[in-house]
Amino acid sequence: MPKIKTNRAAAKRFKKTGSGKIVRAKAFKSHILTKKSPKRKRALRRDTVVNAVSTRALARMLPYL
């Protein structure tokens, strides 16, 4: 069987936790930060788990993750 190519764009954006879940960074933290509260900006720094619907598609994009 030939090797499966990894989607490089996805490989740069997602990583796997010790328990096997896929985590991602939160959006809306790049610009227009003046109107966002410090609490909101602090929460955007943290990673979050990818939802169950998207996990199957990511598993195909990242076969060796």
Predicted model as a PDB file, atoms N, CA, C, CB and O in Angstrom, pLDDT in the B-factor column:
MODEL        1                                                                  
ATOM      1  N   MET A   1       0.839  -1.199   0.000  1.00 88.00           N  
ATOM      2  CA  MET A   1       0.000   0.000   0.000  1.00 88.00           C  
ATOM      3  C   MET A   1       0.876   1.252   0.000  1.00 88.00           C  
ATOM      4  CB  MET A   1      -0.950   0.004   1.223  1.00 88.00           C  
ATOM      5  O   MET A   1       1.871   1.319   0.721  1.00 88.00           O  
ATOM      6  N   PRO A   2       0.501   2.244  -0.813  1.00 93.00           N  
ATOM      7  CA  PRO A   2       1.260   3.496  -0.789  1.00 93.00           C  
ATOM      8  C   PRO A   2       0.950   4.307   0.463  1.00 93.00           C  
ATOM      9  CB  PRO A   2       0.957   4.328  -2.038  1.00 93.00           C  
ATOM     10  O   PRO A   2      -0.071   4.115   1.123  1.00 93.00           O  
ATOM     11  N   LYS A   3       1.859   5.211   0.760  1.00 93.00           N  
ATOM     12  CA  LYS A   3       1.645   6.089   1.910  1.00 93.00           C  
ATOM     13  C   LYS A   3       0.565   7.111   1.576  1.00 93.00           C  
ATOM     14  CB  LYS A   3       2.964   6.801   2.318  1.00 93.00           C  
ATOM     15  O   LYS A   3       0.361   7.461   0.414  1.00 93.00           O  
ATOM     16  N   ILE A   4      -0.121   7.580   2.608  1.00 94.00           N  
ATOM     17  CA  ILE A   4      -1.143   8.614   2.448  1.00 94.00           C  
ATOM     18  C   ILE A   4      -0.494   9.963   2.736  1.00 94.00           C  
ATOM     19  CB  ILE A   4      -2.374   8.361   3.398  1.00 94.00           C  
ATOM     20  O   ILE A   4       0.241  10.112   3.712  1.00 94.00           O  
ATOM     21  N   LYS A   5      -0.770  10.942   1.878  1.00 95.00           N  
ATOM     22  CA  LYS A   5      -0.202  12.268   2.105  1.00 95.00           C  
ATOM     23  C   LYS A   5      -0.966  12.997   3.192  1.00 95.00           C  
ATOM     24  CB  LYS A   5      -0.210  13.088   0.815  1.00 95.00           C  
ATOM     25  O   LYS A   5      -2.194  12.950   3.248  1.00 95.00           O  
ATOM     26  N   THR A   6      -0.227  13.668   4.050  1.00 97.00           N  
ATOM     27  CA  THR A   6      -0.809  14.507   5.094  1.00 97.00           C  
ATOM     28  C   THR A   6      -1.141  15.862   4.499  1.00 97.00           C  
ATOM     29  CB  THR A   6       0.155  14.655   6.306  1.00 97.00           C  
ATOM     30  O   THR A   6      -0.361  16.409   3.719  1.00 97.00           O  
ATOM     31  N   ASN A   7      -2.287  16.403   4.860  1.00 96.00           N  
ATOM     32  CA  ASN A   7      -2.641  17.768   4.465  1.00 96.00           C  
ATOM     33  C   ASN A   7      -1.778  18.718   5.295  1.00 96.00           C  
ATOM     34  CB  ASN A   7      -4.188  18.057   4.673  1.00 96.00           C  
ATOM     35  O   ASN A   7      -1.961  18.824   6.508  1.00 96.00           O  
ATOM     36  N   ARG A   8      -0.834  19.410   4.640  1.00 97.00           N  
ATOM     37  CA  ARG A   8       0.141  20.219   5.359  1.00 97.00           C  
ATOM     38  C   ARG A   8      -0.487  21.422   6.046  1.00 97.00           C  
ATOM     39  CB  ARG A   8       1.214  20.681   4.416  1.00 97.00           C  
ATOM     40  O   ARG A   8      -0.025  21.838   7.109  1.00 97.00           O  
ATOM     41  N   ALA A   9      -1.533  21.985   5.456  1.00 96.00           N  
ATOM     42  CA  ALA A   9      -2.217  23.125   6.082  1.00 96.00           C  
ATOM     43  C   ALA A   9      -2.833  22.700   7.411  1.00 96.00           C  
ATOM     44  CB  ALA A   9      -3.310  23.696   5.139  1.00 96.00           C  
ATOM     45  O   ALA A   9      -2.753  23.431   8.399  1.00 96.00           O  
ATOM     46  N   ALA A  10      -3.447  21.521   7.435  1.00 96.00           N  
ATOM     47  CA  ALA A  10      -4.065  21.013   8.663  1.00 96.00           C  
ATOM     48  C   ALA A  10      -2.998  20.631   9.692  1.00 96.00           C  
ATOM     49  CB  ALA A  10      -4.963  19.798   8.351  1.00 96.00           C  
ATOM     50  O   ALA A  10      -3.190  20.829  10.891  1.00 96.00           O  
ATOM     51  N   ALA A  11      -1.878  20.086   9.223  1.00 96.00           N  
ATOM     52  CA  ALA A  11      -0.811  19.652  10.130  1.00 96.00           C  
ATOM     53  C   ALA A  11      -0.235  20.821  10.918  1.00 96.00           C  
ATOM     54  CB  ALA A  11       0.303  18.960   9.346  1.00 96.00           C  
ATOM     55  O   ALA A  11       0.212  20.646  12.051  1.00 96.00           O  
ATOM     56  N   LYS A  12      -0.244  22.020  10.323  1.00 96.00           N  
ATOM     57  CA  LYS A  12       0.286  23.199  10.998  1.00 96.00           C  
ATOM     58  C   LYS A  12      -0.700  23.786  12.009  1.00 96.00           C  
ATOM     59  CB  LYS A  12       0.656  24.251   9.976  1.00 96.00           C  
ATOM     60  O   LYS A  12      -0.303  24.559  12.881  1.00 96.00           O  
ATOM     61  N   ARG A  13      -1.971  23.427  11.899  1.00 96.00           N  
ATOM     62  CA  ARG A  13      -3.003  24.060  12.719  1.00 96.00           C  
ATOM     63  C   ARG A  13      -3.540  23.200  13.858  1.00 96.00           C  
ATOM     64  CB  ARG A  13      -4.131  24.455  11.854  1.00 96.00           C  
ATOM     65  O   ARG A  13      -4.146  23.722  14.794  1.00 96.00           O  
ATOM     66  N   PHE A  14      -3.325  21.897  13.789  1.00 97.00           N  
ATOM     67  CA  PHE A  14      -3.912  20.994  14.778  1.00 97.00           C  
ATOM     68  C   PHE A  14      -2.845  20.127  15.409  1.00 97.00           C  
ATOM     69  CB  PHE A  14      -4.990  20.119  14.142  1.00 97.00           C  
ATOM     70  O   PHE A  14      -1.827  19.824  14.787  1.00 97.00           O  
ATOM     71  N   LYS A  15      -3.087  19.723  16.675  1.00 96.00           N  
ATOM     72  CA  LYS A  15      -2.213  18.766  17.338  1.00 96.00           C  
ATOM     73  C   LYS A  15      -3.078  17.837  18.187  1.00 96.00           C  
ATOM     74  CB  LYS A  15      -1.137  19.492  18.211  1.00 96.00           C  
ATOM     75  O   LYS A  15      -4.242  18.124  18.463  1.00 96.00           O  
ATOM     76  N   LYS A  16      -2.495  16.744  18.582  1.00 95.00           N  
ATOM     77  CA  LYS A  16      -3.245  15.735  19.327  1.00 95.00           C  
ATOM     78  C   LYS A  16      -2.855  15.761  20.800  1.00 95.00           C  
ATOM     79  CB  LYS A  16      -3.005  14.335  18.735  1.00 95.00           C  
ATOM     80  O   LYS A  16      -1.685  15.945  21.135  1.00 95.00           O  
ATOM     81  N   THR A  17      -3.834  15.577  21.673  1.00 95.00           N  
ATOM     82  CA  THR A  17      -3.570  15.531  23.105  1.00 95.00           C  
ATOM     83  C   THR A  17      -3.144  14.121  23.502  1.00 95.00           C  
ATOM     84  CB  THR A  17      -4.817  15.973  23.910  1.00 95.00           C  
ATOM     85  O   THR A  17      -3.155  13.206  22.678  1.00 95.00           O  
ATOM     86  N   GLY A  18      -2.777  13.956  24.739  1.00 95.00           N  
ATOM     87  CA  GLY A  18      -2.388  12.643  25.227  1.00 95.00           C  
ATOM     88  C   GLY A  18      -3.512  11.631  25.183  1.00 95.00           C  
ATOM     89  O   GLY A  18      -3.271  10.435  25.019  1.00 95.00           O  
ATOM     90  N   SER A  19      -4.754  12.107  25.331  1.00 94.00           N  
ATOM     91  CA  SER A  19      -5.909  11.208  25.310  1.00 94.00           C  
ATOM     92  C   SER A  19      -6.409  10.944  23.894  1.00 94.00           C  
ATOM     93  CB  SER A  19      -7.033  11.787  26.149  1.00 94.00           C  
ATOM     94  O   SER A  19      -7.345  10.167  23.704  1.00 94.00           O  
ATOM     95  N   GLY A  20      -5.789  11.588  22.891  1.00 93.00           N  
ATOM     96  CA  GLY A  20      -6.161  11.313  21.506  1.00 93.00           C  
ATOM     97  C   GLY A  20      -7.099  12.315  20.874  1.00 93.00           C  
ATOM     98  O   GLY A  20      -7.466  12.162  19.710  1.00 93.00           O  
ATOM     99  N   LYS A  21      -7.497  13.342  21.613  1.00 95.00           N  
ATOM    100  CA  LYS A  21      -8.372  14.369  21.045  1.00 95.00           C  
ATOM    101  C   LYS A  21      -7.551  15.346  20.221  1.00 95.00           C  
ATOM    102  CB  LYS A  21      -9.143  15.116  22.158  1.00 95.00           C  
ATOM    103  O   LYS A  21      -6.353  15.515  20.451  1.00 95.00           O  
ATOM    104  N   ILE A  22      -8.206  15.989  19.257  1.00 96.00           N  
ATOM    105  CA  ILE A  22      -7.530  16.971  18.411  1.00 96.00           C  
ATOM    106  C   ILE A  22      -7.845  18.361  18.948  1.00 96.00           C  
ATOM    107  CB  ILE A  22      -7.969  16.833  16.912  1.00 96.00           C  
ATOM    108  O   ILE A  22      -9.006  18.684  19.201  1.00 96.00           O  
ATOM    109  N   VAL A  23      -6.814  19.185  19.122  1.00 97.00           N  
ATOM    110  CA  VAL A  23      -7.005  20.542  19.637  1.00 97.00           C  
ATOM    111  C   VAL A  23      -6.628  21.574  18.579  1.00 97.00           C  
ATOM    112  CB  VAL A  23      -6.170  20.759  20.914  1.00 97.00           C  
ATOM    113  O   VAL A  23      -5.820  21.315  17.687  1.00 97.00           O  
ATOM    114  N   ARG A  24      -7.231  22.740  18.703  1.00 97.00           N  
ATOM    115  CA  ARG A  24      -7.003  23.829  17.764  1.00 97.00           C  
ATOM    116  C   ARG A  24      -6.927  25.136  18.526  1.00 97.00           C  
ATOM    117  CB  ARG A  24      -8.113  23.885  16.693  1.00 97.00           C  
ATOM    118  O   ARG A  24      -7.357  25.222  19.677  1.00 97.00           O  
ATOM    119  N   ALA A  25      -6.377  26.156  17.877  1.00 97.00           N  
ATOM    120  CA  ALA A  25      -6.344  27.497  18.454  1.00 97.00           C  
ATOM    121  C   ALA A  25      -7.671  28.186  18.153  1.00 97.00           C  
ATOM    122  CB  ALA A  25      -5.141  28.328  17.894  1.00 97.00           C  
ATOM    123  O   ALA A  25      -8.354  27.834  17.191  1.00 97.00           O  
ATOM    124  N   LYS A  26      -8.030  29.155  18.969  1.00 96.00           N  
ATOM    125  CA  LYS A  26      -9.276  29.891  18.753  1.00 96.00           C  
ATOM    126  C   LYS A  26      -9.071  31.007  17.745  1.00 96.00           C  
ATOM    127  CB  LYS A  26      -9.802  30.462  20.073  1.00 96.00           C  
ATOM    128  O   LYS A  26      -7.965  31.523  17.589  1.00 96.00           O  
ATOM    129  N   ALA A  27     -10.140  31.372  17.067  1.00 95.00           N  
ATOM    130  CA  ALA A  27     -10.100  32.421  16.047  1.00 95.00           C  
ATOM    131  C   ALA A  27     -10.355  33.792  16.680  1.00 95.00           C  
ATOM    132  CB  ALA A  27     -11.142  32.139  14.939  1.00 95.00           C  
ATOM    133  O   ALA A  27     -10.632  33.893  17.875  1.00 95.00           O  
ATOM    134  N   PHE A  28     -10.257  34.836  15.870  1.00 95.00           N  
ATOM    135  CA  PHE A  28     -10.580  36.228  16.242  1.00 95.00           C  
ATOM    136  C   PHE A  28      -9.591  36.844  17.231  1.00 95.00           C  
ATOM    137  CB  PHE A  28     -11.968  36.285  16.837  1.00 95.00           C  
ATOM    138  O   PHE A  28      -9.991  37.622  18.097  1.00 95.00           O  
ATOM    139  N   LYS A  29      -8.306  36.506  17.113  1.00 94.00           N  
ATOM    140  CA  LYS A  29      -7.300  37.059  18.018  1.00 94.00           C  
ATOM    141  C   LYS A  29      -6.194  37.788  17.259  1.00 94.00           C  
ATOM    142  CB  LYS A  29      -6.699  35.950  18.873  1.00 94.00           C  
ATOM    143  O   LYS A  29      -5.168  38.125  17.851  1.00 94.00           O  
ATOM    144  N   SER A  30      -6.379  38.039  15.957  1.00 94.00           N  
ATOM    145  CA  SER A  30      -5.285  38.597  15.167  1.00 94.00           C  
ATOM    146  C   SER A  30      -5.316  40.117  15.054  1.00 94.00           C  
ATOM    147  CB  SER A  30      -5.311  38.007  13.800  1.00 94.00           C  
ATOM    148  O   SER A  30      -4.257  40.746  15.059  1.00 94.00           O  
ATOM    149  N   HIS A  31      -6.487  40.720  14.952  1.00 95.00           N  
ATOM    150  CA  HIS A  31      -6.545  42.185  14.807  1.00 95.00           C  
ATOM    151  C   HIS A  31      -7.895  42.683  15.331  1.00 95.00           C  
ATOM    152  CB  HIS A  31      -6.336  42.616  13.307  1.00 95.00           C  
ATOM    153  O   HIS A  31      -8.759  41.892  15.707  1.00 95.00           O  
ATOM    154  N   ILE A  32      -8.056  44.005  15.347  1.00 95.00           N  
ATOM    155  CA  ILE A  32      -9.233  44.679  15.948  1.00 95.00           C  
ATOM    156  C   ILE A  32      -9.391  44.223  17.398  1.00 95.00           C  
ATOM    157  CB  ILE A  32     -10.546  44.369  15.130  1.00 95.00           C  
ATOM    158  O   ILE A  32     -10.457  43.763  17.806  1.00 95.00           O  
ATOM    159  N   LEU A  33      -8.306  44.359  18.170  1.00 95.00           N  
ATOM    160  CA  LEU A  33      -8.318  43.885  19.553  1.00 95.00           C  
ATOM    161  C   LEU A  33      -8.719  44.976  20.540  1.00 95.00           C  
ATOM    162  CB  LEU A  33      -6.956  43.342  19.923  1.00 95.00           C  
ATOM    163  O   LEU A  33      -8.952  44.683  21.713  1.00 95.00           O  
ATOM    164  N   THR A  34      -8.804  46.220  20.092  1.00 96.00           N  
ATOM    165  CA  THR A  34      -9.087  47.319  21.025  1.00 96.00           C  
ATOM    166  C   THR A  34     -10.490  47.231  21.601  1.00 96.00           C  
ATOM    167  CB  THR A  34      -8.907  48.660  20.331  1.00 96.00           C  
ATOM    168  O   THR A  34     -10.702  47.582  22.762  1.00 96.00           O  
ATOM    169  N   LYS A  35     -11.438  46.774  20.824  1.00 96.00           N  
ATOM    170  CA  LYS A  35     -12.820  46.713  21.308  1.00 96.00           C  
ATOM    171  C   LYS A  35     -13.127  45.437  22.104  1.00 96.00           C  
ATOM    172  CB  LYS A  35     -13.771  46.814  20.135  1.00 96.00           C  
ATOM    173  O   LYS A  35     -14.196  45.323  22.704  1.00 96.00           O  
ATOM    174  N   LYS A  36     -12.201  44.492  22.110  1.00 97.00           N  
ATOM    175  CA  LYS A  36     -12.409  43.240  22.836  1.00 97.00           C  
ATOM    176  C   LYS A  36     -11.903  43.385  24.267  1.00 97.00           C  
ATOM    177  CB  LYS A  36     -11.696  42.063  22.123  1.00 97.00           C  
ATOM    178  O   LYS A  36     -10.863  43.997  24.513  1.00 97.00           O  
ATOM    179  N   SER A  37     -12.644  42.822  25.193  1.00 97.00           N  
ATOM    180  CA  SER A  37     -12.289  42.948  26.602  1.00 97.00           C  
ATOM    181  C   SER A  37     -11.054  42.099  26.918  1.00 97.00           C  
ATOM    182  CB  SER A  37     -13.475  42.531  27.498  1.00 97.00           C  
ATOM    183  O   SER A  37     -10.787  41.114  26.229  1.00 97.00           O  
ATOM    184  N   PRO A  38     -10.302  42.475  27.956  1.00 97.00           N  
ATOM    185  CA  PRO A  38      -9.135  41.671  28.349  1.00 97.00           C  
ATOM    186  C   PRO A  38      -9.503  40.230  28.689  1.00 97.00           C  
ATOM    187  CB  PRO A  38      -8.445  42.308  29.540  1.00 97.00           C  
ATOM    188  O   PRO A  38      -8.739  39.307  28.407  1.00 97.00           O  
ATOM    189  N   LYS A  39     -10.651  40.044  29.283  1.00 97.00           N  
ATOM    190  CA  LYS A  39     -11.100  38.694  29.628  1.00 97.00           C  
ATOM    191  C   LYS A  39     -11.319  37.848  28.366  1.00 97.00           C  
ATOM    192  CB  LYS A  39     -12.399  38.759  30.456  1.00 97.00           C  
ATOM    193  O   LYS A  39     -10.959  36.673  28.315  1.00 97.00           O  
ATOM    194  N   ARG A  40     -11.915  38.476  27.360  1.00 97.00           N  
ATOM    195  CA  ARG A  40     -12.172  37.779  26.101  1.00 97.00           C  
ATOM    196  C   ARG A  40     -10.865  37.443  25.380  1.00 97.00           C  
ATOM    197  CB  ARG A  40     -13.070  38.633  25.194  1.00 97.00           C  
ATOM    198  O   ARG A  40     -10.716  36.343  24.846  1.00 97.00           O  
ATOM    199  N   LYS A  41      -9.928  38.377  25.363  1.00 97.00           N  
ATOM    200  CA  LYS A  41      -8.639  38.148  24.710  1.00 97.00           C  
ATOM    201  C   LYS A  41      -7.840  37.060  25.427  1.00 97.00           C  
ATOM    202  CB  LYS A  41      -7.829  39.449  24.663  1.00 97.00           C  
ATOM    203  O   LYS A  41      -7.144  36.272  24.786  1.00 97.00           O  
ATOM    204  N   ARG A  42      -7.940  37.020  26.739  1.00 97.00           N  
ATOM    205  CA  ARG A  42      -7.255  35.998  27.528  1.00 97.00           C  
ATOM    206  C   ARG A  42      -7.823  34.618  27.202  1.00 97.00           C  
ATOM    207  CB  ARG A  42      -7.387  36.295  29.042  1.00 97.00           C  
ATOM    208  O   ARG A  42      -7.078  33.645  27.083  1.00 97.00           O  
ATOM    209  N   ALA A  43      -9.131  34.543  27.060  1.00 97.00           N  
ATOM    210  CA  ALA A  43      -9.777  33.269  26.745  1.00 97.00           C  
ATOM    211  C   ALA A  43      -9.416  32.796  25.334  1.00 97.00           C  
ATOM    212  CB  ALA A  43     -11.300  33.398  26.882  1.00 97.00           C  
ATOM    213  O   ALA A  43      -9.355  31.593  25.080  1.00 97.00           O  
ATOM    214  N   LEU A  44      -9.179  33.729  24.425  1.00 96.00           N  
ATOM    215  CA  LEU A  44      -8.827  33.378  23.051  1.00 96.00           C  
ATOM    216  C   LEU A  44      -7.419  32.807  22.932  1.00 96.00           C  
ATOM    217  CB  LEU A  44      -8.955  34.591  22.164  1.00 96.00           C  
ATOM    218  O   LEU A  44      -7.099  32.170  21.929  1.00 96.00           O  
ATOM    219  N   ARG A  45      -6.571  33.022  23.940  1.00 96.00           N  
ATOM    220  CA  ARG A  45      -5.216  32.459  23.919  1.00 96.00           C  
ATOM    221  C   ARG A  45      -5.228  30.947  24.078  1.00 96.00           C  
ATOM    222  CB  ARG A  45      -4.370  33.082  25.019  1.00 96.00           C  
ATOM    223  O   ARG A  45      -4.359  30.254  23.548  1.00 96.00           O  
ATOM    224  N   ARG A  46      -6.204  30.441  24.802  1.00 96.00           N  
ATOM    225  CA  ARG A  46      -6.232  29.017  25.116  1.00 96.00           C  
ATOM    226  C   ARG A  46      -6.638  28.174  23.912  1.00 96.00           C  
ATOM    227  CB  ARG A  46      -7.182  28.758  26.269  1.00 96.00           C  
ATOM    228  O   ARG A  46      -7.348  28.645  23.024  1.00 96.00           O  
ATOM    229  N   ASP A  47      -6.185  26.934  23.891  1.00 96.00           N  
ATOM    230  CA  ASP A  47      -6.609  25.986  22.863  1.00 96.00           C  
ATOM    231  C   ASP A  47      -7.952  25.400  23.242  1.00 96.00           C  
ATOM    232  CB  ASP A  47      -5.564  24.866  22.672  1.00 96.00           C  
ATOM    233  O   ASP A  47      -8.360  25.448  24.402  1.00 96.00           O  
ATOM    234  N   THR A  48      -8.635  24.848  22.256  1.00 97.00           N  
ATOM    235  CA  THR A  48      -9.918  24.207  22.504  1.00 97.00           C  
ATOM    236  C   THR A  48      -9.990  22.919  21.695  1.00 97.00           C  
ATOM    237  CB  THR A  48     -11.096  25.155  22.145  1.00 97.00           C  
ATOM    238  O   THR A  48      -9.303  22.777  20.683  1.00 97.00           O  
ATOM    239  N   VAL A  49     -10.820  21.982  22.139  1.00 96.00           N  
ATOM    240  CA  VAL A  49     -10.952  20.684  21.483  1.00 96.00           C  
ATOM    241  C   VAL A  49     -11.840  20.831  20.251  1.00 96.00           C  
ATOM    242  CB  VAL A  49     -11.534  19.623  22.459  1.00 96.00           C  
ATOM    243  O   VAL A  49     -12.851  21.532  20.286  1.00 96.00           O  
ATOM    244  N   VAL A  50     -11.458  20.169  19.170  1.00 96.00           N  
ATOM    245  CA  VAL A  50     -12.247  20.174  17.946  1.00 96.00           C  
ATOM    246  C   VAL A  50     -13.524  19.375  18.184  1.00 96.00           C  
ATOM    247  CB  VAL A  50     -11.435  19.587  16.750  1.00 96.00           C  
ATOM    248  O   VAL A  50     -13.493  18.339  18.848  1.00 96.00           O  
ATOM    249  N   ASN A  51     -14.661  19.857  17.639  1.00 95.00           N  
ATOM    250  CA  ASN A  51     -15.928  19.162  17.869  1.00 95.00           C  
ATOM    251  C   ASN A  51     -15.970  17.814  17.142  1.00 95.00           C  
ATOM    252  CB  ASN A  51     -17.099  20.039  17.414  1.00 95.00           C  
ATOM    253  O   ASN A  51     -15.182  17.566  16.229  1.00 95.00           O  
ATOM    254  N   ALA A  52     -16.887  16.960  17.553  1.00 93.00           N  
ATOM    255  CA  ALA A  52     -16.946  15.586  17.067  1.00 93.00           C  
ATOM    256  C   ALA A  52     -17.232  15.499  15.576  1.00 93.00           C  
ATOM    257  CB  ALA A  52     -17.995  14.823  17.823  1.00 93.00           C  
ATOM    258  O   ALA A  52     -16.770  14.569  14.916  1.00 93.00           O  
ATOM    259  N   VAL A  53     -17.984  16.449  15.034  1.00 95.00           N  
ATOM    260  CA  VAL A  53     -18.331  16.434  13.607  1.00 95.00           C  
ATOM    261  C   VAL A  53     -17.077  16.631  12.752  1.00 95.00           C  
ATOM    262  CB  VAL A  53     -19.378  17.535  13.289  1.00 95.00           C  
ATOM    263  O   VAL A  53     -16.909  15.960  11.734  1.00 95.00           O  
ATOM    264  N   SER A  54     -16.202  17.545  13.161  1.00 94.00           N  
ATOM    265  CA  SER A  54     -14.995  17.850  12.385  1.00 94.00           C  
ATOM    266  C   SER A  54     -13.873  16.835  12.598  1.00 94.00           C  
ATOM    267  CB  SER A  54     -14.494  19.228  12.744  1.00 94.00           C  
ATOM    268  O   SER A  54     -12.952  16.760  11.785  1.00 94.00           O  
ATOM    269  N   THR A  55     -13.935  16.068  13.656  1.00 94.00           N  
ATOM    270  CA  THR A  55     -12.854  15.142  13.984  1.00 94.00           C  
ATOM    271  C   THR A  55     -12.653  14.086  12.900  1.00 94.00           C  
ATOM    272  CB  THR A  55     -13.136  14.466  15.314  1.00 94.00           C  
ATOM    273  O   THR A  55     -11.520  13.712  12.597  1.00 94.00           O  
ATOM    274  N   ARG A  56     -13.748  13.607  12.317  1.00 93.00           N  
ATOM    275  CA  ARG A  56     -13.652  12.568  11.288  1.00 93.00           C  
ATOM    276  C   ARG A  56     -12.964  13.098  10.035  1.00 93.00           C  
ATOM    277  CB  ARG A  56     -15.048  12.034  10.935  1.00 93.00           C  
ATOM    278  O   ARG A  56     -12.143  12.402   9.437  1.00 93.00           O  
ATOM    279  N   ALA A  57     -13.292  14.317   9.636  1.00 95.00           N  
ATOM    280  CA  ALA A  57     -12.664  14.926   8.461  1.00 95.00           C  
ATOM    281  C   ALA A  57     -11.175  15.170   8.718  1.00 95.00           C  
ATOM    282  CB  ALA A  57     -13.371  16.255   8.094  1.00 95.00           C  
ATOM    283  O   ALA A  57     -10.346  14.974   7.829  1.00 95.00           O  
ATOM    284  N   LEU A  58     -10.843  15.596   9.930  1.00 96.00           N  
ATOM    285  CA  LEU A  58      -9.434  15.838  10.272  1.00 96.00           C  
ATOM    286  C   LEU A  58      -8.640  14.537  10.343  1.00 96.00           C  
ATOM    287  CB  LEU A  58      -9.333  16.579  11.609  1.00 96.00           C  
ATOM    288  O   LEU A  58      -7.449  14.525  10.034  1.00 96.00           O  
ATOM    289  N   ALA A  59      -9.272  13.467  10.737  1.00 93.00           N  
ATOM    290  CA  ALA A  59      -8.586  12.179  10.794  1.00 93.00           C  
ATOM    291  C   ALA A  59      -8.150  11.740   9.396  1.00 93.00           C  
ATOM    292  CB  ALA A  59      -9.498  11.111  11.431  1.00 93.00           C  
ATOM    293  O   ALA A  59      -7.116  11.089   9.246  1.00 93.00           O  
ATOM    294  N   ARG A  60      -8.930  12.091   8.375  1.00 94.00           N  
ATOM    295  CA  ARG A  60      -8.550  11.788   7.001  1.00 94.00           C  
ATOM    296  C   ARG A  60      -7.435  12.696   6.498  1.00 94.00           C  
ATOM    297  CB  ARG A  60      -9.754  11.908   6.095  1.00 94.00           C  
ATOM    298  O   ARG A  60      -6.571  12.270   5.732  1.00 94.00           O  
ATOM    299  N   MET A  61      -7.462  13.961   6.940  1.00 95.00           N  
ATOM    300  CA  MET A  61      -6.428  14.915   6.528  1.00 95.00           C  
ATOM    301  C   MET A  61      -5.093  14.642   7.217  1.00 95.00           C  
ATOM    302  CB  MET A  61      -6.880  16.340   6.829  1.00 95.00           C  
ATOM    303  O   MET A  61      -4.031  14.907   6.653  1.00 95.00           O  
ATOM    304  N   LEU A  62      -5.154  14.110   8.442  1.00 95.00           N  
ATOM    305  CA  LEU A  62      -3.960  13.893   9.262  1.00 95.00           C  
ATOM    306  C   LEU A  62      -3.850  12.417   9.635  1.00 95.00           C  
ATOM    307  CB  LEU A  62      -3.999  14.774  10.540  1.00 95.00           C  
ATOM    308  O   LEU A  62      -4.078  12.059  10.790  1.00 95.00           O  
ATOM    309  N   PRO A  63      -3.504  11.558   8.679  1.00 94.00           N  
ATOM    310  CA  PRO A  63      -3.517  10.116   8.957  1.00 94.00           C  
ATOM    311  C   PRO A  63      -2.467   9.664   9.962  1.00 94.00           C  
ATOM    312  CB  PRO A  63      -3.323   9.364   7.686  1.00 94.00           C  
ATOM    313  O   PRO A  63      -2.647   8.630  10.605  1.00 94.00           O  
ATOM    314  N   TYR A  64      -1.370  10.412  10.115  1.00 93.00           N  
ATOM    315  CA  TYR A  64      -0.291   9.990  11.007  1.00 93.00           C  
ATOM    316  C   TYR A  64      -0.181  10.826  12.272  1.00 93.00           C  
ATOM    317  CB  TYR A  64       1.008  10.036  10.278  1.00 93.00           C  
ATOM    318  O   TYR A  64       0.821  10.752  12.982  1.00 93.00           O  
ATOM    319  N   LEU A  65      -1.202  11.618  12.555  1.00 87.00           N  
ATOM    320  CA  LEU A  65      -1.188  12.453  13.756  1.00 87.00           C  
ATOM    321  C   LEU A  65      -1.519  11.620  14.968  1.00 87.00           C  
ATOM    322  CB  LEU A  65      -2.175  13.619  13.628  1.00 87.00           C  
ATOM    323  O   LEU A  65      -1.558  12.141  16.083  1.00 87.00           O  
TER     324      LEU A  65                                                      
ENDMDL                                                                          
END                                                                             
